[in-house]
């Protein structure tokens, strides 16, 4: 697929610019979630069809690797790649900004 | 409007999670763009109706202030607030990630 431009921010938005994808990566990177039902249980109440779609995109774009669970072969785990791990500083910068500028958000820095 | 959760990342995505809004803020914060026709001219070719919609949201949510141009009263300028200025580290973290992990993007660090 041809990109709209070669701007790094644009590239990021073409890959991850929506209201849901980064929440799945948050769950994987910071909360250790690994499978479909765990993502589905997050507080933002993602719909199953959106979750399926975003997980497929994340695998296709090299953020997650899908692998059968060692203890339950019926179940797949989604494991983060280095490319996904590299997003941690982005997610922390976003959290810093939101805590500084928006009311009523959880201050994760305070634990 | 009630938020999906009080997670800071979720709040950010509810405000800015789409494929276009951060490009407008990029144009304002890093390229000094101020009015509609300048945003419209950016390489990603935003559609006029999307641009209008996103500018209204950015004003409504306190990222931009709309003010008549001093030299042309017919024309409005969009000026960044402190809340918008605070996003610069987020946009830089995004650029760092993309330059490190994606092929074919402009390395803005090299100027």
Backbone of each chain as ProteinMPNN parsed JSONL, in Angstrom:
{"seq_chain_A": "XXXXXXXXXXXXXXXXXXXXXXXXXXXXXXXXXXXXXXXXXXXXXXXXXXXXXXXXXXXXXXXXXXXXXXXXXXXXXXXXXXXXXXXXXXXXXXXXXXXXXXXXXXXXXXX", "coords_chain_A": {"N_chain_A": [[0.838, -1.209, 0.0], [0.548, 2.185, -0.87], [1.972, 4.938, 0.833], [0.574, 7.973, 2.284], [2.402, 10.002, 2.609], [5.963, 10.455, 3.209], [6.405, 11.229, 5.782], [7.34, 10.655, 9.129], [5.447, 10.77, 11.255], [3.054, 10.608, 9.853], [3.293, 8.012, 8.802], [3.217, 6.469, 11.149], [0.562, 7.077, 11.938], [-0.865, 5.937, 9.833], [-0.448, 3.272, 10.361], [-1.278, 2.941, 13.057], [-3.245, 4.738, 13.748], [-6.035, 5.079, 15.181], [-8.935, 4.632, 17.332], [-8.562, 2.39, 18.911], [-6.403, 0.538, 18.467], [-3.94, 1.124, 19.804], [-4.716, 0.701, 22.417], [-4.88, -2.066, 22.62], [-2.184, -2.689, 22.295], [-1.188, -1.387, 24.586], [-2.358, -3.105, 26.527], [-0.965, -5.466, 25.987], [1.736, -4.685, 26.317], [1.998, -3.407, 28.818], [0.272, -4.58, 30.648], [0.552, -7.265, 30.382], [-1.251, -8.858, 28.978], [-2.421, -11.49, 26.842], [-4.23, -12.996, 25.309], [-7.257, -13.233, 23.294], [-9.695, -13.132, 24.872], [-8.794, -11.809, 27.113], [-8.115, -9.242, 26.134], [-10.641, -8.461, 25.343], [-11.882, -8.131, 27.771], [-11.049, -5.703, 28.748], [-11.473, -2.368, 30.149], [-12.466, -0.533, 28.331], [-14.289, -1.768, 26.715], [-14.121, -3.002, 24.027], [-15.468, -3.976, 20.883], [-16.134, -7.309, 19.629], [-15.754, -7.751, 16.848], [-14.238, -5.526, 16.076], [-11.978, -5.911, 17.663], [-11.002, -8.379, 16.615], [-10.381, -7.543, 14.01], [-8.391, -5.548, 14.506], [-6.415, -7.042, 15.813], [-5.64, -8.776, 13.749], [-4.544, -6.894, 11.95], [-2.424, -5.96, 13.527], [-0.83, -8.236, 13.704], [-0.288, -8.669, 10.983], [1.123, -6.331, 10.417], [3.416, -6.671, 11.862], [3.579, -6.172, 14.643], [2.617, -7.897, 16.556], [2.973, -11.387, 17.319], [1.36, -14.353, 16.535], [0.697, -17.225, 18.381], [0.143, -20.649, 19.267], [-1.232, -21.429, 22.464], [0.722, -22.906, 25.04], [-0.449, -24.563, 26.921], [-3.037, -24.874, 26.175], [-4.032, -25.783, 23.292], [-6.076, -24.973, 21.658], [-6.232, -22.362, 21.954], [-5.015, -19.133, 21.082], [-2.086, -17.223, 21.675], [-1.032, -13.815, 21.749], [1.924, -12.329, 21.092], [4.239, -9.707, 21.862], [6.367, -8.085, 19.459], [9.777, -6.867, 18.914], [9.477, -4.467, 17.627], [6.955, -3.67, 18.567], [7.558, -3.514, 21.32], [9.224, -1.334, 21.222], [7.479, 0.78, 21.225], [6.925, 1.544, 23.79], [8.143, 3.97, 24.973], [6.722, 5.902, 23.509], [4.066, 5.476, 24.338], [4.357, 6.089, 27.034], [5.071, 8.802, 26.869], [2.715, 9.819, 25.849], [0.99, 9.248, 28.006], [2.143, 10.921, 29.962], [1.609, 13.453, 28.85], [-1.21, 13.457, 28.863], [-1.855, 13.2, 31.587], [-0.827, 15.608, 32.491], [-2.436, 17.483, 31.165], [-5.185, 16.877, 31.029], [-8.239, 16.574, 32.837], [-9.341, 14.298, 35.409], [-8.162, 11.86, 34.732], [-6.493, 8.759, 35.4], [-3.652, 8.874, 37.406], [-1.055, 7.331, 36.456], [1.595, 7.485, 37.077], [1.753, 7.773, 39.753], [1.169, 5.307, 40.677]], "CA_chain_A": [[0.0, 0.0, 0.0], [1.321, 3.419, -0.935], [1.699, 5.858, 1.937], [0.149, 9.33, 1.924], [3.642, 10.774, 2.537], [7.046, 9.763, 3.932], [6.534, 11.827, 7.121], [7.274, 9.598, 10.148], [4.18, 10.832, 11.986], [2.034, 10.068, 8.963], [3.466, 6.555, 8.74], [2.678, 5.971, 12.425], [-0.903, 7.178, 11.93], [-1.419, 4.959, 8.895], [-0.373, 1.965, 11.02], [-1.842, 2.847, 14.406], [-4.111, 5.884, 14.013], [-7.47, 4.885, 15.398], [-9.255, 4.761, 18.764], [-8.504, 1.103, 19.59], [-5.201, -0.298, 18.283], [-2.941, 1.344, 20.855], [-5.197, 0.105, 23.676], [-4.468, -3.479, 22.598], [-0.74, -2.705, 22.563], [-1.072, -1.097, 26.019], [-2.669, -4.33, 27.282], [0.122, -6.437, 25.779], [3.052, -4.204, 26.761], [2.046, -2.968, 30.218], [-0.55, -5.416, 31.534], [0.87, -8.678, 30.152], [-2.354, -9.627, 28.381], [-1.921, -12.293, 25.73], [-5.212, -13.616, 24.41], [-8.466, -12.53, 22.864], [-10.66, -12.869, 25.954], [-8.206, -10.806, 28.012], [-8.291, -7.918, 25.508], [-12.077, -8.193, 25.34], [-12.299, -7.797, 29.13], [-10.563, -4.38, 29.165], [-12.549, -1.484, 30.566], [-13.018, 0.27, 27.236], [-15.348, -2.555, 26.052], [-13.959, -3.128, 22.578], [-16.369, -4.96, 20.264], [-15.372, -8.485, 19.158], [-15.341, -7.613, 15.448], [-13.142, -4.55, 16.019], [-10.805, -6.564, 18.24], [-10.492, -9.326, 15.605], [-9.794, -6.773, 12.912], [-7.16, -4.876, 14.931], [-5.395, -8.071, 16.069], [-5.128, -9.199, 12.437], [-3.667, -5.827, 11.444], [-1.206, -5.91, 14.341], [0.001, -9.371, 13.286], [0.117, -8.389, 9.602], [2.098, -5.236, 10.396], [4.636, -7.015, 12.601], [3.597, -5.74, 16.05], [2.313, -9.064, 17.388], [3.11, -12.718, 16.729], [0.294, -15.232, 17.015], [1.26, -18.557, 18.643], [-0.761, -21.45, 20.104], [-0.917, -21.48, 23.892], [1.378, -24.185, 25.366], [-1.314, -25.387, 27.78], [-4.35, -25.04, 25.565], [-3.734, -25.621, 21.863], [-7.226, -24.326, 21.006], [-6.184, -20.932, 22.221], [-3.832, -18.43, 20.591], [-1.52, -16.08, 22.387], [-0.448, -12.751, 20.932], [3.156, -11.912, 21.765], [4.773, -8.478, 21.246], [7.673, -8.09, 18.797], [10.625, -5.73, 19.304], [8.827, -3.273, 17.058], [5.919, -3.277, 19.53], [8.242, -3.099, 22.56], [9.771, 0.006, 20.969], [6.448, 1.807, 21.404], [6.746, 1.924, 25.203], [8.373, 5.399, 25.233], [5.622, 6.682, 22.916], [2.894, 5.362, 25.217], [4.65, 6.83, 28.265], [4.989, 10.24, 26.542], [1.275, 10.115, 25.742], [0.44, 9.267, 29.369], [2.633, 12.153, 30.601], [0.864, 14.593, 28.318], [-2.614, 13.422, 29.282], [-1.91, 13.481, 33.023], [-0.554, 17.041, 32.675], [-3.349, 18.41, 30.489], [-6.603, 16.516, 31.092], [-8.792, 16.291, 34.161], [-10.088, 13.053, 35.631], [-7.517, 10.615, 34.286], [-5.729, 8.077, 36.431], [-2.226, 9.23, 37.361], [-0.319, 6.058, 36.532], [2.925, 7.744, 37.632], [1.659, 7.633, 41.211], [1.0, 3.868, 40.954]], "C_chain_A": [[0.871, 1.257, 0.0], [0.941, 4.35, 0.224], [1.29, 7.241, 1.421], [1.337, 10.273, 1.826], [4.713, 9.988, 3.274], [7.33, 10.412, 5.299], [6.409, 10.711, 8.169], [5.956, 9.593, 10.927], [3.047, 10.265, 11.134], [2.094, 8.548, 8.893], [2.897, 5.901, 9.995], [1.146, 5.98, 12.4], [-1.534, 6.193, 10.953], [-1.427, 3.562, 9.511], [-1.267, 1.875, 12.258], [-2.867, 3.935, 14.725], [-5.583, 5.529, 14.044], [-7.714, 4.918, 16.907], [-9.013, 3.476, 19.556], [-7.138, 0.414, 19.571], [-4.185, -0.11, 19.402], [-3.398, 0.818, 22.211], [-4.811, -1.375, 23.755], [-2.974, -3.578, 22.9], [-0.442, -2.329, 24.016], [-1.279, -2.36, 26.842], [-1.545, -5.358, 27.175], [1.399, -5.975, 26.478], [3.107, -3.892, 28.255], [1.262, -3.874, 31.167], [-0.344, -6.914, 31.286], [-0.269, -9.503, 29.579], [-1.861, -10.324, 27.106], [-3.001, -12.862, 24.813], [-6.529, -12.849, 24.321], [-9.385, -12.152, 24.028], [-10.116, -11.844, 26.959], [-8.369, -9.388, 27.441], [-9.758, -7.489, 25.571], [-12.555, -7.698, 26.706], [-11.842, -6.406, 29.57], [-11.718, -3.395, 29.316], [-13.191, -0.692, 29.433], [-14.067, -0.467, 26.416], [-15.25, -2.559, 24.532], [-14.919, -4.199, 22.056], [-15.548, -6.104, 19.664], [-14.907, -8.312, 17.713], [-14.207, -6.604, 15.286], [-11.866, -5.189, 16.558], [-10.178, -7.55, 17.25], [-9.756, -8.599, 14.495], [-8.455, -6.163, 13.31], [-6.047, -5.876, 15.247], [-4.795, -8.567, 14.754], [-4.167, -8.168, 11.862], [-2.35, -5.791, 12.211], [-0.265, -7.07, 14.005], [0.58, -9.084, 11.897], [1.22, -7.321, 9.541], [3.297, -5.454, 11.328], [4.733, -6.486, 14.019], [3.384, -6.917, 17.002], [2.587, -10.336, 16.595], [2.068, -13.614, 17.382], [0.87, -16.627, 17.202], [0.302, -19.343, 19.518], [-0.28, -21.475, 21.556], [-0.36, -22.867, 24.239], [0.454, -25.126, 26.146], [-2.701, -25.627, 27.197], [-4.216, -24.741, 24.071], [-4.878, -24.977, 21.08], [-7.09, -22.801, 21.038], [-4.909, -20.314, 21.658], [-3.381, -17.352, 21.563], [-0.982, -15.068, 21.383], [0.745, -12.177, 21.676], [3.735, -10.678, 21.078], [6.138, -8.713, 20.595], [8.507, -6.933, 19.346], [10.055, -4.412, 18.798], [7.729, -2.76, 17.998], [6.559, -2.789, 20.832], [8.782, -1.674, 22.422], [8.764, 1.128, 21.158], [6.282, 2.255, 22.852], [7.03, 3.403, 25.477], [7.289, 6.307, 24.632], [4.419, 6.653, 23.853], [3.122, 6.1, 26.535], [4.576, 8.343, 28.022], [3.527, 10.676, 26.431], [0.659, 10.209, 27.14], [0.872, 10.542, 30.103], [1.821, 13.363, 30.149], [-0.553, 14.614, 28.881], [-2.751, 13.759, 30.758], [-1.697, 14.97, 33.283], [-1.685, 17.932, 32.172], [-4.827, 18.059, 30.548], [-7.02, 16.203, 32.527], [-9.337, 14.865, 34.215], [-9.467, 11.806, 35.043], [-6.682, 10.053, 35.431], [-4.253, 8.469, 36.305], [-1.386, 7.979, 37.566], [1.088, 6.236, 37.082], [2.944, 7.563, 39.144], [1.42, 6.183, 41.634], [-0.308, 3.544, 41.623]], "O_chain_A": [[1.816, 1.368, 0.781], [-0.234, 4.525, 0.548], [1.607, 7.627, 0.296], [1.304, 11.235, 1.058], [4.417, 8.967, 3.895], [8.377, 10.167, 5.897], [5.477, 9.909, 8.107], [5.413, 8.528, 11.222], [2.189, 9.535, 11.63], [1.062, 7.877, 8.923], [2.182, 4.902, 9.914], [0.509, 5.004, 12.796], [-2.618, 5.67, 11.213], [-2.313, 2.758, 9.218], [-1.931, 0.862, 12.481], [-3.313, 4.039, 15.868], [-6.289, 5.665, 13.044], [-6.796, 5.203, 17.675], [-9.237, 3.464, 20.766], [-6.756, -0.225, 20.551], [-3.626, -1.089, 19.898], [-2.566, 0.518, 23.068], [-4.46, -1.875, 24.823], [-2.546, -4.442, 23.665], [0.468, -2.898, 24.619], [-0.491, -2.663, 27.738], [-1.216, -6.035, 28.149], [2.066, -6.763, 27.148], [4.142, -4.087, 28.891], [1.559, -3.926, 32.36], [-1.002, -7.739, 31.92], [-0.254, -10.729, 29.684], [-1.0, -9.809, 26.393], [-2.72, -13.18, 23.657], [-6.851, -11.977, 25.128], [-9.801, -11.0, 24.153], [-10.882, -11.106, 27.578], [-8.716, -8.455, 28.165], [-10.074, -6.325, 25.815], [-13.519, -6.936, 26.791], [-12.207, -5.965, 30.66], [-12.78, -3.55, 28.713], [-14.327, -0.233, 29.557], [-14.675, 0.119, 25.52], [-16.187, -2.165, 23.839], [-15.15, -5.209, 22.721], [-14.41, -5.902, 19.241], [-13.781, -8.685, 17.382], [-13.316, -6.797, 14.458], [-10.794, -5.026, 15.975], [-8.96, -7.556, 17.067], [-8.658, -8.985, 14.094], [-7.487, -6.243, 12.552], [-4.875, -5.604, 14.987], [-3.582, -8.757, 14.655], [-3.105, -8.519, 11.348], [-1.286, -5.613, 11.619], [0.955, -6.906, 14.018], [1.78, -9.236, 11.668], [2.131, -7.403, 8.717], [4.091, -4.541, 11.554], [5.833, -6.359, 14.558], [3.907, -6.927, 18.116], [2.455, -10.365, 15.371], [1.913, -13.635, 18.602], [1.474, -17.168, 16.275], [-0.302, -18.772, 20.426], [0.919, -21.534, 21.83], [-0.894, -23.882, 23.792], [0.57, -26.347, 26.035], [-3.445, -26.483, 27.674], [-4.281, -23.586, 23.649], [-4.674, -24.492, 19.968], [-7.726, -22.071, 20.277], [-3.837, -20.912, 21.751], [-4.193, -16.667, 22.185], [-0.532, -15.435, 20.298], [0.599, -11.609, 22.758], [3.729, -10.597, 19.85], [6.964, -9.456, 21.126], [8.02, -6.124, 20.135], [10.146, -3.38, 19.464], [7.593, -1.553, 18.197], [6.148, -1.767, 21.382], [8.794, -0.909, 23.386], [9.143, 2.296, 21.242], [5.583, 3.231, 23.123], [6.232, 4.048, 26.157], [6.981, 7.361, 25.189], [3.821, 7.692, 24.13], [2.186, 6.674, 27.093], [4.076, 9.082, 28.87], [3.157, 11.765, 26.868], [-0.101, 11.134, 27.427], [0.063, 11.17, 30.786], [1.403, 14.188, 30.962], [-1.04, 15.656, 29.32], [-3.646, 14.509, 31.149], [-2.31, 15.536, 34.188], [-1.879, 19.029, 32.697], [-5.658, 18.875, 30.151], [-6.253, 15.646, 33.312], [-9.742, 14.301, 33.198], [-10.151, 10.797, 34.867], [-6.229, 10.785, 36.31], [-3.68, 8.4, 35.218], [-1.05, 7.613, 38.693], [1.715, 5.266, 37.507], [3.974, 7.249, 39.742], [1.465, 5.87, 42.823], [-0.581, 2.38, 41.913]]}, "seq_chain_B": "XXXXXXXXXXXXXXXXXXXXXXXXXXXXXXXXXXXXXXXXXXXXXXXXXXXXXXXXXXXXXXXXXXXXXXXXXXXXXXXXXXXXXXXXXXXXXXXXXXXXXXXXXXXXXXX", "coords_chain_B": {"N_chain_B": [[-19.342, 14.393, 27.494], [-19.097, 10.998, 28.309], [-16.186, 9.234, 29.229], [-14.565, 6.257, 27.904], [-12.891, 5.008, 29.695], [-10.764, 5.817, 32.547], [-8.148, 5.726, 31.83], [-5.071, 7.195, 30.896], [-4.001, 6.905, 28.272], [-6.241, 6.027, 26.873], [-7.855, 8.318, 27.093], [-6.369, 10.17, 25.59], [-6.591, 8.922, 23.055], [-9.331, 9.119, 22.635], [-9.545, 11.829, 22.225], [-7.694, 12.393, 20.165], [-7.34, 10.231, 18.505], [-7.159, 9.305, 15.47], [-6.654, 9.226, 11.871], [-5.863, 11.717, 10.995], [-5.943, 14.045, 12.71], [-3.595, 14.529, 14.272], [-1.822, 15.194, 12.278], [-2.574, 17.742, 11.515], [-1.951, 19.112, 13.857], [0.813, 18.654, 13.857], [1.462, 20.252, 11.6], [0.827, 22.775, 12.593], [2.469, 22.979, 14.888], [5.12, 22.349, 14.156], [5.602, 23.24, 11.564], [4.648, 25.757, 11.431], [2.199, 26.405, 10.263], [-0.928, 28.08, 9.787], [-3.461, 28.617, 8.68], [-6.509, 27.491, 7.03], [-6.115, 26.942, 4.207], [-3.424, 26.42, 4.154], [-3.174, 24.06, 5.687], [-4.626, 22.386, 4.063], [-2.963, 22.159, 1.901], [-1.008, 20.349, 2.588], [1.06, 17.4, 2.196], [-0.332, 15.004, 2.553], [-2.852, 15.255, 1.552], [-5.461, 15.957, 2.736], [-9.028, 15.844, 2.929], [-11.406, 18.486, 2.33], [-13.778, 18.478, 3.91], [-13.103, 16.736, 6.008], [-10.941, 18.12, 7.092], [-12.217, 20.523, 7.964], [-13.939, 19.444, 9.908], [-12.076, 18.311, 11.758], [-10.608, 20.574, 12.535], [-12.599, 22.03, 13.853], [-13.086, 20.286, 16.023], [-10.565, 20.392, 17.255], [-10.483, 23.04, 18.098], [-12.722, 23.096, 19.793], [-11.896, 21.255, 21.722], [-9.812, 22.572, 22.918], [-7.212, 22.699, 21.809], [-6.519, 24.364, 19.731], [-6.814, 27.857, 19.003], [-9.092, 29.97, 17.444], [-8.699, 32.762, 15.434], [-9.252, 35.95, 13.886], [-7.322, 36.849, 11.024], [-4.799, 39.33, 11.153], [-4.183, 40.852, 8.918], [-5.987, 40.191, 7.019], [-9.14, 40.177, 7.377], [-11.137, 38.482, 6.572], [-10.108, 36.047, 6.826], [-9.34, 33.267, 8.904], [-7.035, 32.521, 11.489], [-5.458, 29.704, 12.984], [-4.323, 29.13, 16.111], [-1.886, 27.576, 18.212], [-2.555, 26.273, 21.498], [-1.239, 26.121, 24.915], [-1.701, 23.549, 25.735], [-1.68, 22.194, 23.279], [0.969, 22.755, 22.493], [2.255, 21.239, 24.391], [2.209, 18.733, 23.296], [4.417, 18.335, 21.726], [6.684, 16.685, 22.672], [5.46, 14.158, 22.525], [4.956, 13.896, 19.784], [7.567, 13.919, 18.846], [8.574, 11.589, 20.054], [7.047, 9.714, 18.715], [8.008, 10.111, 16.103], [10.681, 9.304, 16.456], [10.306, 6.558, 17.03], [9.154, 5.67, 14.602], [11.144, 6.22, 12.682], [13.103, 4.483, 13.585], [11.897, 1.973, 13.21], [10.45, 1.639, 10.829], [10.644, 1.295, 7.274], [11.671, 3.557, 4.665], [10.824, 6.071, 5.528], [11.099, 9.595, 6.026], [14.019, 10.771, 7.529], [13.791, 12.826, 9.928], [15.473, 13.623, 11.914], [17.931, 13.901, 10.814], [17.693, 16.145, 9.388]], "CA_chain_B": [[-19.276, 13.011, 26.995], [-18.434, 10.094, 29.241], [-15.055, 8.499, 28.645], [-14.616, 4.788, 27.973], [-12.201, 4.663, 30.938], [-9.919, 6.933, 32.984], [-6.758, 5.472, 31.409], [-4.569, 8.354, 30.142], [-3.886, 6.583, 26.841], [-7.598, 6.035, 26.33], [-8.3, 9.717, 26.983], [-5.653, 10.707, 24.421], [-7.174, 8.361, 21.827], [-10.672, 9.678, 22.431], [-9.368, 13.196, 21.718], [-6.802, 12.56, 19.002], [-7.113, 8.945, 17.843], [-7.622, 9.076, 14.099], [-5.529, 9.289, 10.939], [-5.666, 13.074, 10.474], [-5.872, 15.157, 13.66], [-2.213, 14.846, 14.669], [-1.121, 15.839, 11.15], [-2.872, 19.182, 11.606], [-1.134, 19.63, 14.962], [2.184, 18.682, 13.316], [1.591, 21.421, 10.727], [0.796, 23.98, 13.433], [3.544, 23.026, 15.892], [6.478, 22.223, 13.603], [5.754, 23.927, 10.274], [4.14, 27.131, 11.547], [0.99, 26.661, 9.466], [-1.93, 28.775, 10.606], [-4.831, 28.709, 8.161], [-7.148, 26.369, 6.344], [-5.51, 26.6, 2.912], [-2.093, 25.848, 4.404], [-3.357, 22.662, 6.092], [-5.133, 21.687, 2.883], [-1.864, 21.97, 0.944], [-0.038, 19.364, 3.06], [1.255, 16.308, 1.235], [-1.246, 13.875, 2.759], [-4.092, 15.538, 0.821], [-6.673, 15.858, 3.549], [-10.237, 16.354, 2.263], [-11.872, 19.727, 2.979], [-14.766, 18.21, 4.965], [-12.391, 16.167, 7.163], [-10.173, 19.213, 7.69], [-13.168, 21.367, 8.708], [-14.386, 18.695, 11.088], [-10.993, 18.156, 12.726], [-10.292, 21.9, 13.084], [-13.645, 22.34, 14.846], [-12.82, 19.473, 17.22], [-9.353, 20.884, 17.917], [-10.86, 24.28, 18.791], [-13.651, 22.704, 20.863], [-11.165, 20.541, 22.769], [-8.788, 23.412, 23.536], [-5.872, 22.575, 21.222], [-6.3, 25.511, 18.851], [-7.685, 29.019, 19.151], [-9.403, 30.543, 16.131], [-8.666, 34.227, 15.528], [-9.169, 36.57, 12.561], [-5.992, 37.27, 10.587], [-4.648, 40.791, 11.311], [-4.064, 41.51, 7.61], [-7.104, 39.809, 6.163], [-10.183, 39.861, 8.357], [-11.955, 37.384, 6.037], [-9.409, 34.785, 7.002], [-9.06, 32.881, 10.284], [-5.83, 31.784, 11.84], [-5.578, 28.748, 14.081], [-3.112, 29.251, 16.921], [-1.798, 26.495, 19.201], [-2.58, 26.578, 22.931], [-0.195, 25.42, 25.67], [-2.069, 22.127, 25.686], [-1.154, 21.679, 22.008], [2.446, 22.828, 22.561], [2.682, 20.128, 25.231], [2.266, 17.488, 22.519], [5.673, 18.202, 20.957], [7.457, 15.475, 23.016], [4.752, 12.983, 22.02], [5.184, 13.797, 18.336], [8.974, 13.557, 18.651], [8.713, 10.162, 20.411], [6.465, 8.97, 17.589], [8.953, 10.184, 14.976], [11.815, 8.436, 16.799], [9.905, 5.161, 16.854], [8.926, 5.344, 13.193], [12.44, 6.222, 12.003], [13.828, 3.275, 14.005], [11.228, 0.695, 12.939], [9.802, 1.55, 9.519], [11.456, 1.643, 6.107], [11.167, 4.526, 3.683], [10.313, 7.34, 6.048], [12.069, 10.678, 6.054], [14.677, 10.873, 8.836], [13.768, 14.252, 10.277], [16.602, 13.902, 12.829], [19.101, 14.27, 10.0], [17.392, 17.477, 8.854]], "C_chain_B": [[-18.518, 12.128, 27.985], [-17.32, 9.327, 28.537], [-15.23, 6.99, 28.809], [-13.91, 4.264, 29.222], [-11.373, 5.879, 31.356], [-8.432, 6.678, 32.699], [-6.269, 6.665, 30.581], [-4.439, 8.091, 28.64], [-5.256, 6.592, 26.181], [-8.104, 7.457, 26.118], [-7.665, 10.385, 25.76], [-6.299, 10.218, 23.124], [-8.579, 8.89, 21.572], [-10.59, 11.096, 21.856], [-8.705, 13.232, 20.344], [-6.609, 11.292, 18.184], [-7.799, 8.818, 16.499], [-6.419, 9.265, 13.175], [-5.162, 10.704, 10.514], [-5.341, 14.135, 11.513], [-4.438, 15.523, 14.032], [-1.408, 15.454, 13.516], [-1.36, 17.347, 11.162], [-2.028, 19.803, 12.728], [0.355, 19.657, 14.582], [2.398, 19.957, 12.491], [1.646, 22.722, 11.529], [2.07, 24.091, 14.27], [4.943, 23.043, 15.28], [6.674, 22.999, 12.299], [5.156, 25.334, 10.288], [2.922, 27.435, 10.694], [-0.108, 27.228, 10.358], [-3.327, 28.786, 10.001], [-5.202, 27.56, 7.226], [-6.416, 25.957, 5.067], [-4.108, 26.017, 3.078], [-2.196, 24.371, 4.821], [-3.766, 21.808, 4.884], [-4.01, 21.342, 1.909], [-0.858, 20.907, 1.386], [-0.067, 18.107, 2.189], [0.276, 15.152, 1.378], [-2.616, 14.084, 2.133], [-5.358, 15.288, 1.637], [-7.857, 16.447, 2.782], [-10.774, 17.558, 3.037], [-12.862, 19.446, 4.108], [-14.111, 17.599, 6.208], [-11.606, 17.268, 7.867], [-11.075, 20.139, 8.514], [-13.587, 20.704, 10.008], [-13.299, 18.638, 12.158], [-10.573, 19.5, 13.325], [-11.33, 22.294, 14.132], [-13.404, 21.572, 16.139], [-11.607, 20.002, 17.979], [-9.618, 22.196, 18.656], [-11.721, 23.933, 20.005], [-12.915, 22.044, 22.037], [-9.95, 21.302, 23.304], [-7.37, 23.227, 23.025], [-5.521, 23.784, 20.357], [-7.272, 26.628, 19.221], [-7.841, 29.646, 17.777], [-9.448, 32.06, 16.265], [-8.557, 34.824, 14.136], [-7.739, 37.019, 12.267], [-5.915, 38.803, 10.627], [-4.66, 41.517, 9.96], [-5.203, 41.193, 6.654], [-8.223, 39.29, 7.045], [-11.127, 38.744, 7.893], [-11.393, 36.027, 6.445], [-9.177, 34.503, 8.485], [-7.699, 32.2, 10.408], [-6.153, 30.815, 12.971], [-4.261, 28.728, 14.841], [-3.069, 28.162, 17.981], [-1.87, 27.014, 20.633], [-1.39, 25.869, 23.613], [-0.436, 23.908, 25.672], [-1.566, 21.478, 24.391], [0.372, 21.678, 22.016], [2.999, 21.649, 23.363], [2.783, 18.797, 24.49], [3.573, 17.3, 21.766], [6.488, 16.967, 21.354], [6.788, 14.177, 22.544], [5.048, 12.802, 20.528], [6.633, 13.428, 18.035], [9.214, 12.083, 18.993], [8.15, 9.281, 19.299], [7.432, 8.954, 16.41], [10.156, 9.28, 15.233], [11.478, 6.962, 16.557], [9.808, 4.807, 15.367], [10.236, 5.272, 12.426], [13.225, 4.949, 12.348], [13.213, 1.989, 13.448], [10.564, 0.571, 11.574], [10.759, 1.982, 8.405], [10.827, 2.813, 5.346], [10.525, 5.767, 4.251], [11.459, 8.353, 6.111], [12.695, 10.746, 7.457], [14.821, 12.347, 9.219], [14.883, 14.625, 11.259], [17.83, 14.333, 12.078], [18.907, 15.62, 9.315], [17.37, 17.526, 7.338]], "O_chain_B": [[-17.429, 12.48, 28.438], [-17.481, 8.841, 27.417], [-15.928, 6.512, 29.703], [-14.271, 3.213, 29.75], [-11.287, 6.858, 30.614], [-7.565, 7.343, 33.266], [-6.965, 7.104, 29.666], [-4.738, 8.968, 27.83], [-5.417, 7.098, 25.071], [-8.708, 7.762, 25.09], [-8.34, 11.076, 24.996], [-6.527, 11.004, 22.204], [-8.973, 9.087, 20.422], [-11.461, 11.512, 21.093], [-9.103, 14.003, 19.471], [-5.796, 11.276, 17.259], [-8.902, 8.28, 16.407], [-5.295, 9.443, 13.645], [-4.224, 10.876, 9.736], [-4.549, 15.037, 11.242], [-4.102, 16.706, 14.101], [-0.421, 16.152, 13.752], [-0.46, 18.13, 10.858], [-1.464, 20.885, 12.564], [1.07, 20.587, 14.952], [3.397, 20.655, 12.666], [2.397, 23.642, 11.202], [2.676, 25.16, 14.354], [5.85, 23.676, 15.82], [7.799, 23.374, 11.968], [5.159, 26.021, 9.267], [2.635, 28.602, 10.425], [-0.2, 26.892, 11.539], [-4.301, 28.951, 10.736], [-4.369, 26.804, 6.727], [-6.128, 24.778, 4.861], [-3.655, 25.223, 2.254], [-1.411, 23.537, 4.369], [-3.315, 20.675, 4.716], [-4.093, 20.354, 1.179], [0.061, 20.591, 0.631], [-1.066, 17.796, 1.541], [0.071, 14.395, 0.428], [-3.457, 13.186, 2.176], [-6.214, 14.493, 1.248], [-7.703, 17.437, 2.067], [-10.615, 17.639, 4.255], [-12.804, 20.094, 5.153], [-14.51, 17.903, 7.332], [-11.603, 17.343, 9.096], [-10.729, 20.498, 9.64], [-13.587, 21.327, 11.07], [-13.569, 18.887, 13.333], [-10.218, 19.562, 14.503], [-10.979, 22.832, 15.182], [-13.506, 22.137, 17.228], [-11.619, 20.056, 19.209], [-9.045, 22.438, 19.718], [-11.475, 24.419, 21.109], [-13.269, 22.251, 23.198], [-9.15, 20.745, 24.056], [-6.415, 23.559, 23.728], [-4.357, 24.174, 20.268], [-8.386, 26.385, 19.684], [-6.87, 29.831, 17.043], [-10.161, 32.585, 17.12], [-7.852, 34.28, 13.286], [-7.036, 37.507, 13.153], [-6.841, 39.49, 10.194], [-5.098, 42.665, 9.874], [-5.365, 41.839, 5.618], [-8.25, 38.116, 7.414], [-11.826, 38.135, 8.703], [-12.084, 35.008, 6.417], [-8.85, 35.418, 9.241], [-7.285, 31.42, 9.552], [-7.017, 31.082, 13.807], [-3.219, 28.362, 14.297], [-4.093, 27.85, 18.589], [-1.315, 28.068, 20.946], [-0.645, 25.125, 22.976], [0.499, 23.109, 25.618], [-1.084, 20.345, 24.408], [0.995, 20.705, 21.592], [4.071, 21.125, 23.058], [3.374, 17.844, 24.998], [3.822, 16.224, 21.222], [6.954, 16.25, 20.468], [7.473, 13.212, 22.204], [5.349, 11.699, 20.072], [6.901, 12.704, 17.076], [9.972, 11.403, 18.301], [8.71, 8.232, 18.983], [7.652, 7.912, 15.792], [10.603, 8.569, 14.333], [12.259, 6.222, 15.959], [10.317, 3.774, 14.932], [10.429, 4.371, 11.611], [13.928, 4.403, 11.498], [13.93, 1.011, 13.233], [10.149, -0.527, 11.202], [11.563, 2.899, 8.57], [9.615, 3.021, 5.385], [9.77, 6.452, 3.561], [12.628, 7.989, 6.233], [11.975, 10.774, 8.455], [15.805, 13.011, 8.892], [15.202, 15.803, 11.42], [18.68, 15.043, 12.616], [19.842, 16.17, 8.733], [17.129, 18.586, 6.758]]}, "name": "protein", "num_of_chains": 2, "seq": "XXXXXXXXXXXXXXXXXXXXXXXXXXXXXXXXXXXXXXXXXXXXXXXXXXXXXXXXXXXXXXXXXXXXXXXXXXXXXXXXXXXXXXXXXXXXXXXXXXXXXXXXXXXXXXXXXXXXXXXXXXXXXXXXXXXXXXXXXXXXXXXXXXXXXXXXXXXXXXXXXXXXXXXXXXXXXXXXXXXXXXXXXXXXXXXXXXXXXXXXXXXXXXXXXXXXXXXXXXXXXX"}
